[in-house]
Amino acid sequence: MPKILVIEDELSVRENLLELLNAEDFETVSAPNGKIGLDLAASDVPDLILCDLMMPEIDGYGVLTRLRQDPVTATIPFIFLTAKASKSDFRQGMDLGADDYLTKPFTRTELLSAILSRLEKHSNFKKYLSISGTTTTYLPGIEVIEASLRRALQQGNLEEFEVNYQPVVDISSGKIIAAESLLRWQSPELGLVSPAELIPLAESTGLIVPIGEWVLQRVCQQAKIWHEIIFPCVPITVNLSARQFNEPNLIEKIAKFLNDNNLEPHYLQLEVTESMVMQDVNTAIATMKQLQSLGIEIAIDDFGTGNSSLLYLKKLPINILKIDRYFIHDVNNDSEKSAITTALIQMAHNLNLEVVAKGVETESELAFLRENKCYAMQGFLFSRPLPSEEIEQLLLTDKRLSV
């Protein structure tokens, strides 16, 4: 049975984790701090490590750094469990070689899913090394994924990638009004690679450009298919990466994808993030205006998580404002999140923007959004991201959110 090392300084949390893991028949060892955790990792060589981020003396980052420097522990799957939810903390953890990053509070299902995914991926990779005769030279988790990703792209194995779609729902009518495209990668060596690992890696290496072009092509093809069999059809949203957004021939490529599929531009929506726009506001505005001139709607994603002034929003040529899931989670019980979300919704109304709340998971969150006249929502409360065939059925049967 797999052995899991839990490194957590808070006794009650550590005991709860051990109880959960033991109930699932995992063998467990535990450490109350990073120093003891490192000693146990070297002596017991567990199959997976769960580690808190904020600990005295040696924090989670320090633990992970030392593990990745030791050939004995370098490839052990490592999952952060932390209350720190900022993107910078997440990125730092993944850059150091973490395999996943779960923010507290998380559910039992989320934890077990992450554990099983990492164990399966690690097992598959060890089998791959054995079959291929590859030497057991240390490769950090992130480098393993990059090597596999480059192989897939160089060999043209694009069938490993899939586009899933999450419905966007009108809160007043309950009707599906759009779908956001989300990339998934099923690697033959690693299993299903988390988007939280794939996207930052692809962005940092530049591999996001060919991947992003493939996604745009696939989405345009799918939108055309739906347009022919479903009436009225819904637009599909594509998230542009920072590298894509700054590509000099972006406009020409998108115009070609639309033309090749004989697709009307209003069936394609493009999402950019606040941080992308703020890197060079004037250039970003010029690019967005060019995209709008094609007839494409622009959404700004994750607004409110960056450092820009809300006054910038008035200057941006956008059609849709998406509120980050951080502000939506437990918004009905958090006065600070409530105030920010209410202000964002009101500001969107004043600027004649459609406003979409992301990551809606509970009825109470939905009730708050409805009370404050948020236009639309997406999240697990209505549907997780689905393969094209499944969302097609939702559209054909006109499945709706309860109103």
C-alpha positions in Angstrom: 0.0 0.0 0.0 1.3 3.5 -0.8 3.1 5.3 2.0 2.3 9.0 2.6 4.3 11.5 4.6 2.3 14.3 6.2 4.4 17.4 7.3 2.1 19.7 9.2 2.9 21.8 12.3 -0.7 22.2 13.5 -1.6 19.1 15.5 -5.4 19.1 14.9 -4.9 19.4 11.1 -2.2 16.7 11.1 -4.4 14.3 13.0 -7.4 14.9 10.7 -5.2 14.2 7.7 -3.8 11.0 9.2 -7.3 9.8 10.1 -8.6 10.5 6.6 -5.6 8.7 5.0 -5.7 5.7 7.3 -9.4 5.3 6.5 -8.5 5.0 2.9 -5.9 2.3 3.7 -2.8 4.4 3.1 0.2 3.8 5.2 1.2 7.1 6.9 4.1 8.7 8.7 4.0 12.2 10.0 6.2 15.1 11.1 5.4 18.2 13.2 7.9 20.4 11.4 10.0 20.6 8.3 13.3 19.4 9.8 11.7 16.1 11.0 9.9 15.8 7.7 13.1 16.0 5.8 14.7 13.3 8.0 11.6 11.0 7.5 11.6 11.6 3.8 15.2 10.5 3.5 14.8 7.4 5.8 11.3 6.2 4.8 11.3 7.3 1.1 7.5 7.7 1.0 5.4 7.4 -2.2 4.0 10.9 -1.7 4.4 13.9 0.6 1.7 16.3 1.8 3.3 19.4 3.3 2.0 22.6 4.9 3.5 25.8 3.5 3.7 28.1 6.6 5.8 26.4 9.3 8.5 27.7 11.7 12.2 27.2 11.0 11.9 25.4 7.6 8.8 26.4 5.7 7.2 24.3 2.9 9.3 26.0 0.2 12.5 25.1 2.1 11.4 21.5 2.5 10.6 21.1 -1.2 13.9 22.8 -2.2 16.0 20.4 -0.1 13.9 17.4 -1.2 14.5 18.2 -4.9 18.3 18.6 -4.3 18.6 15.1 -2.8 18.7 12.2 -5.5 16.9 9.9 -3.0 13.9 12.2 -2.5 14.0 14.2 -5.8 11.2 12.5 -7.6 8.8 11.9 -4.7 5.4 13.5 -5.6 4.9 16.6 -3.5 1.6 18.4 -2.7 1.3 21.7 -0.9 -1.6 22.1 1.6 -1.9 25.7 2.5 -4.2 28.6 3.3 -2.1 30.9 1.1 -4.1 31.3 -2.1 -2.3 34.0 -4.0 -1.1 33.4 -7.5 2.5 34.3 -6.6 2.6 31.7 -3.8 1.1 29.1 -6.2 3.6 29.9 -8.9 6.6 29.9 -6.5 5.6 26.4 -5.3 5.1 25.0 -8.8 8.4 26.6 -10.0 10.2 24.8 -7.2 8.8 21.5 -8.4 5.6 20.9 -6.5 3.2 18.4 -8.1 0.1 20.1 -6.8 -1.1 23.0 -4.6 -4.3 22.7 -2.6 -5.6 25.7 -0.8 -7.4 25.3 2.5 -10.2 24.6 3.1 -10.3 21.7 0.6 -12.7 18.8 0.6 -11.9 15.1 1.2 -12.7 14.4 -2.5 -10.3 17.1 -3.7 -7.5 15.8 -1.5 -8.0 12.2 -2.5 -8.3 13.1 -6.1 -5.0 15.0 -6.0 -3.3 12.1 -4.2 -4.5 9.4 -6.5 -3.7 11.5 -9.6 -0.1 12.1 -8.4 0.4 8.4 -7.4 -0.8 7.2 -10.8 1.3 9.7 -12.6 4.4 8.8 -10.7 3.7 5.1 -11.2 3.2 5.6 -15.0 6.4 7.5 -15.3 8.5 4.9 -13.4 7.1 2.3 -15.8 8.0 4.5 -18.8 11.6 4.8 -17.5 11.8 1.1 -17.0 10.4 0.2 -20.5 12.5 2.8 -22.3 15.7 1.9 -20.5 16.2 5.5 -19.4 18.7 5.9 -16.6 17.4 7.1 -13.3 19.0 10.5 -13.4 17.2 13.1 -11.3 14.6 15.0 -13.1 12.4 17.4 -11.0 8.7 17.0 -11.4 8.4 20.1 -13.5 11.3 19.0 -15.8 9.7 15.7 -16.3 6.4 17.3 -17.5 8.3 19.7 -19.8 10.2 16.8 -21.4 6.9 15.0 -22.0 5.2 18.1 -23.3 8.0 18.8 -25.8 7.9 15.3 -27.0 4.1 15.4 -27.7 4.5 18.7 -29.7 7.6 17.6 -31.6 6.0 14.3 -32.6 2.7 16.0 -33.5 0.8 13.9 -30.9 -2.0 16.5 -30.5 -4.5 13.7 -29.9 -3.2 13.7 -26.3 -4.8 17.1 -25.9 -8.5 17.7 -25.4 -10.7 20.8 -25.1 -13.4 20.7 -22.4 -16.1 23.3 -22.1 -17.7 24.8 -19.0 -21.1 26.4 -19.4 -21.7 30.1 -18.6 -25.3 30.6 -17.4 -27.6 33.6 -17.3 -28.6 33.9 -13.6 -32.0 35.3 -14.3 -33.2 32.8 -16.9 -31.0 29.9 -16.0 -30.1 29.5 -19.7 -26.7 28.6 -21.0 -25.4 31.7 -22.8 -21.7 30.7 -23.5 -19.1 28.1 -22.9 -15.5 28.6 -21.7 -12.9 26.3 -23.4 -10.4 24.7 -21.0 -7.4 22.7 -22.1 -6.8 19.1 -20.8 -3.7 17.0 -21.5 -3.7 13.2 -21.1 0.0 12.2 -21.3 0.7 8.5 -22.0 3.7 8.7 -19.6 2.2 10.9 -16.9 -1.5 10.4 -17.0 -3.8 13.5 -16.7 -1.6 16.5 -16.1 -3.3 19.2 -14.1 -3.9 22.5 -15.9 -2.4 24.2 -12.8 0.9 22.5 -13.8 0.5 22.6 -17.6 -0.4 26.2 -18.3 2.3 28.0 -16.2 4.9 25.6 -17.6 3.8 26.0 -21.2 3.7 29.8 -20.7 7.2 30.0 -19.2 8.7 27.8 -21.9 6.9 29.4 -24.9 5.2 26.1 -25.7 1.9 27.8 -25.0 2.0 29.5 -28.5 1.6 26.3 -30.6 -0.7 24.8 -28.0 -2.8 28.0 -28.0 -3.0 28.0 -31.7 -4.2 24.4 -31.7 -6.9 25.4 -29.1 -8.1 28.3 -31.2 -8.4 26.1 -34.3 -10.2 23.4 -32.4 -12.6 25.9 -30.8 -13.5 27.5 -34.1 -14.1 24.0 -35.6 -16.3 23.1 -32.6 -18.3 26.4 -32.8 -19.0 25.8 -36.4 -20.3 22.3 -35.7 -22.6 23.6 -32.9 -23.8 26.4 -35.1 -25.0 23.9 -37.7 -26.9 21.6 -35.3 -27.9 23.9 -32.4 -30.1 27.0 -32.7 -29.6 29.5 -31.2 -25.9 28.6 -30.8 -23.7 30.0 -28.0 -20.3 31.7 -28.3 -17.2 29.9 -27.0 -14.6 31.7 -25.0 -10.8 31.1 -25.4 -8.3 32.2 -22.8 -5.4 33.9 -24.5 -1.9 33.5 -22.9 0.4 36.5 -22.4 2.7 35.2 -25.1 -0.2 34.7 -27.6 -1.6 38.2 -26.8 1.8 39.8 -27.6 2.4 37.8 -30.8 2.7 40.3 -33.7 0.5 38.2 -36.1 -2.2 37.4 -33.6 -4.9 39.3 -35.4 -4.1 37.7 -38.8 -4.1 34.2 -37.3 -7.5 34.6 -35.6 -9.0 36.1 -38.8 -7.7 33.0 -40.7 -9.2 30.6 -38.2 -12.5 32.3 -38.5 -12.3 32.3 -42.3 -11.2 28.7 -42.6 -14.2 27.6 -40.7 -16.6 30.1 -42.2 -17.5 31.1 -38.6 -19.2 34.4 -37.7 -16.9 36.3 -35.3 -19.5 36.8 -32.6 -19.4 33.0 -31.9 -15.8 33.5 -30.6 -15.0 35.4 -27.4 -11.4 36.0 -26.2 -10.3 36.3 -22.5 -7.3 38.3 -21.4 -6.2 38.7 -17.8 -5.8 41.9 -15.8 -2.1 41.2 -15.4 -1.5 40.7 -19.1 -3.2 44.1 -19.9 -1.3 46.0 -17.2 2.1 44.9 -18.6 1.7 47.5 -21.4 -1.7 49.1 -21.2 -1.5 51.2 -24.4 -0.4 48.2 -26.6 -3.0 46.0 -25.0 -5.8 48.5 -25.7 -4.7 48.7 -29.3 -4.7 44.9 -29.7 -8.1 44.6 -28.0 -9.6 47.2 -30.4 -8.2 45.3 -33.4 -9.8 42.1 -32.1 -13.1 43.9 -31.5 -12.9 45.3 -35.1 -13.2 41.7 -36.3 -16.5 41.4 -34.4 -15.0 39.4 -31.5 -16.1 40.2 -27.9 -13.4 40.6 -25.3 -13.6 39.5 -21.7 -11.2 40.5 -18.9 -10.6 37.5 -16.7 -9.7 37.3 -13.0 -10.2 41.0 -12.5 -9.6 42.2 -9.0 -6.6 39.9 -8.3 -4.0 42.2 -9.6 -2.6 45.6 -8.6 -4.2 47.8 -11.1 -6.6 50.6 -10.2 -10.3 50.1 -10.8 -10.2 53.3 -12.8 -8.3 51.5 -15.6 -11.4 49.4 -16.3 -13.1 52.4 -17.8 -10.3 52.8 -20.4 -10.3 49.2 -21.6 -12.2 48.2 -24.7 -13.9 45.1 -23.2 -17.4 43.6 -23.3 -17.4 41.2 -20.3 -15.9 41.4 -16.8 -15.2 38.1 -15.1 -14.9 38.1 -11.3 -12.2 35.7 -10.0 -13.4 32.7 -8.0 -11.3 33.9 -5.0 -13.9 36.6 -4.4 -16.8 34.3 -5.0 -15.8 31.5 -2.5 -17.9 32.0 0.6 -18.8 35.5 -0.5 -22.0 35.4 1.5 -20.1 35.0 4.8 -17.0 37.2 4.1 -17.7 40.9 4.5 -14.5 41.9 2.6 -15.2 39.7 -0.3 -18.8 40.8 -0.3 -17.9 44.4 -0.5 -15.5 43.9 -3.3 -17.8 41.7 -5.3 -20.7 44.1 -4.9 -18.5 47.0 -6.1 -17.3 45.1 -9.1 -20.8 44.1 -10.1 -22.1 47.7 -9.7 -19.1 49.1 -11.6 -19.7 46.6 -14.5 -23.4 47.8 -14.6 -22.3 51.4 -14.8 -19.9 50.7 -17.7 -22.5 48.6 -19.5 -20.4 45.4 -19.2 -21.7 41.9 -18.8 -20.4 40.6 -15.5 -19.8 36.9 -14.9 -18.9 35.3 -11.5 -16.5 32.3 -11.7 -16.2 29.4 -9.4 -19.8 29.4 -8.1 -20.1 26.2 -6.0 -23.0 26.8 -3.5 -26.6 27.9 -3.5 -25.7 30.6 -1.0 -23.1 32.1 -3.3 -25.6 32.0 -6.1 -28.2 33.7 -3.9 -25.8 36.5 -3.1 -25.0 37.0 -6.8 -28.7 37.0 -7.7 -29.5 39.5 -5.0 -26.8 41.8 -6.3 -27.9 41.4 -9.9 -24.8 39.7 -11.3 -25.6 38.8 -14.9 -24.1 35.3 -15.2 -22.2 32.6 -13.5 -20.1 29.5 -14.1 -19.0 26.9 -11.7 -19.5 23.4 -10.3 -22.9 24.4 -8.9 -24.2 24.1 -12.5 -21.6 22.0 -14.3 -17.9 21.1 -14.2 -16.0 21.4 -17.5 -17.3 18.8 -19.9 -16.1 17.1 -23.2 -17.7 18.6 -26.3 -20.2 15.7 -26.7 -21.6 16.2 -23.2 -22.0 19.9 -23.3 -23.6 19.5 -26.7 -26.3 17.4 -25.0 -26.8 20.2 -22.4 -27.4 22.6 -25.3 -29.6 20.3 -27.3 -31.8 19.5 -24.2 -31.8 23.2 -23.1 -30.6 22.3 -19.6 -31.1 25.3 -17.3 -30.1 26.5 -13.8 -32.9 26.5 -11.3 -34.2 30.0 -10.9 
